[in-house]
Amino acid sequence: MYFYGSGQRRGHVLLIAGDAVVRRRTVQLAPSANLAALAMVPASVLLGGELPTDTVCLDGARDPNTVLTRLRSAAATPGPLLVYLSGRLTADRRGRLYLALAGATRSAVRYTALPWEWLGGELRGRPAGVTTVLVDLVADGDAWPVLRECGGLPVSAGTEVYGVVCPPGFAAGDGAVSGYTRHWIEQLRRGPARPADVQLHALAAGAAGLPPGALVLPTAHELSMRPAPPTPDPYRPSGQRWPANGDGPDSTPNAGAIPAPAGGSLLGGVSGGVSGGDPRPHIHALATAGRHREAAALARAWEEHVQHTYGSSSVEAVEWAEIRADLARMAGDFPLATGLWIGACRARLAGQGVADPEVHAAAAGALYCWTQLKDRASVVESGPELVAVLRALPALDPRFLRLTQARLDASRAPSLPRAVRT
């Protein structure tokens, strides 16, 4: 049982390095290097707040119970918590996932690795919205089929999970800090204003050069199924595009003042009403219930209403375009989401300038959704517009532009002809 009393709150950062990933005597993932790099970042920056923060690094631990003790202590902290895990993900014969610890062996995985379910069990008792799990992992041959079957890496309902899990046998690394963790750190250091975790994740995943088939967390399905966040934590900076029961970044200053259409005809045939004249909670509820078409149609109708009322280039209209982009992302329609984010970024760029955080957030949304495109034609179709947007933002990491251009060029290149048997 955990007690979250009215005394002074403290934050906690727990960094855990599991077993290194080695293939053909070459280190593919060096968890110790990742931990050393993260430990150089101030805890307040990692956690995103100004609370006094305790930081614990576990590097080289061999006993699962030692890690469990530290995890249990971290979970009992009354303030915000960040748990970072890096290393090799493995599984036993029953298909249960483990984080392999230093020296873990396949034959004794139950005694030399941390059961993944222990992580969720310890974090389950914490309040929603104050816990973040960040992972940079490589799955071995035993764990990868399990991950593909379950389609994700479950932790607990109230925990936000971000990160990547690379498949076994990808191109060997250099034993230094891995791409995803390195770019996460670099984004934290780029400016005085700390981006939201979801933006950090999008930028890091987009620039990390992940191998084909890598699992990016959260998946689109997991994002769409996330429960409504609680009242914002006063100790953590936050901005939500959706209101208190929504799920995405918010920069809408006067969304509640948007007038309802006459007669409420836009809600015809949709169960439930709109509280306080703000349709966003209802639209988001439809999306999280899997009713994506209804949510998209309602958002499109409200966008048209706002365009007619305030103008197509108004801030209010751009905000509704971003809401539609987020709905498309939740539905897994990444081509539409990419186009909407690019359009929103262009509109904000024209009215707010290249240094505005909302412009950068829109660019990050476009970049993330574009990286999720699997169809070559879709990549080629929206790639030039994305390149143009990124080129117009000199404050962004230039590697984003370089990697985007490289992927676009590779997608444009003609495929090699297949050999024909004679």
Buried (B, 14 or more C-beta within 10 A) or exposed (E): EEEBEEEEBBBBBBBBBBBBBBBEEEBBBBBBBBBBBBBEBEBBEBBBBEBEBBBEBBBBBBEBEEBBEBBEBBBBBBBBBBBBBBBBBBBBEEEBBBBBBBEBEBEEBEEBBBBBEBBBBBBBEBEBBBBBBBBBBBBBEBBBEBBEEEEBBBBBEBBBBBBBBBBBBBEBBEBEBBBBBBBBBBBBEBEEEBBBBBBBBBBBBBBBBBBEEBBBBBBBEBBBBBEBBEEBBEBBBBBBBBBEBBBBBBBBEEBEEBEBBEEEEBBEEBEEEBEEEBBBBBBBBBBBEBBBEBBBBBBBBBBBBBBEEBEEEBBBBBBBBBBBBBBBBBBBBBBBBBBBBBBBBBBBBEBBEEEBBBBBBBBBBBBBBBBBBEEEEBBBBBBEBBBEBBEBBEEBBEBBBEBBBEBBEEBEEEEEEEEEEE
